[in-house]
């Protein structure tokens, strides 16, 4: 599994970090950082994060 974030539409709301804190977080400057290749066991969390994104900026690729 690979995760991509379209930073051209990501507004750094942080909903993904709430939904999947093992994959996404907001850094000290308020910007999203994430693990682009998390363990496959975290797929449900990644899907929750993608669903929670108000901008729908997260894509999960197999």
Beta strands, then each sheet from edge to edge (+ up, - down):
strand 1: 2-5
strand 2: 24-26
strand 3: 32-34
strand 4: 58-61
sheet 1: 1+ 4-
sheet 2: 2+ 3-
end
